[in-house]
Amino acid sequence: MEPAVLARREEKIQVAMIALCGCWGCTLSFLDMDERLLDLLEKVSITRSSLTDIKRIPHQCAIGFIEGGVANEENIETLTHFRENCDILISVGACAVWGGVPAMRNMVSLGECLKEAYIDSPTAPPQSKSVIPCHEDIPRLTSKVYPCHEVVKMDYFIPGCPPDADAIFKVLDDLVNGREVDLPTSLTRYD
Ligand code: SF4
């Protein structure tokens, strides 16, 4: 959807956020917009927030913010649901953009990773009690951690770990006011 079309809507612009495999740090950057959030709320309604972690949205939203990468099957289902129900989808932060810290496990096989974490770790219980968790309620891990755009189409990217609140505000402000997104290099971080 073109930003200009978005801005011409008479009703409030519906925004939804969700966290996949990350640390919620990007959500805190969202909150760091502080009082600017109050001004935005005149034009924007936040339908879903990562703070409630409700992984389904009840109706079509204009903008979806995704924090975190894809590390398990539940992440794939959630991301696909957001893609189907958001006109514009934005990767927020290093984990969503390229996998981030969780993607460090891609250097070894999933089996080696789980063995190191649960069996061989110095903090694991004695060998006879060590066990790799496995239960139908625990989402199945994917063999690798993926950035969001390798699973579904993403429309915009805000890098950084986490991105500055100024960067998130700039992208959101551009969209709700019908401008093409233009994130200056001064607000673009790769750490
Ligand atoms: S990008 Fe950084 S701050 Fe954001 S979820 Fe990943 S680790 Fe946390």
Residues whose N, C-alpha, C, O or C-beta is under 5 A from the ligand:
A	BS01	SF4	G22 C23 W24 G25 C26 G68 G93 A94 C95 G100 G160 C161 P162
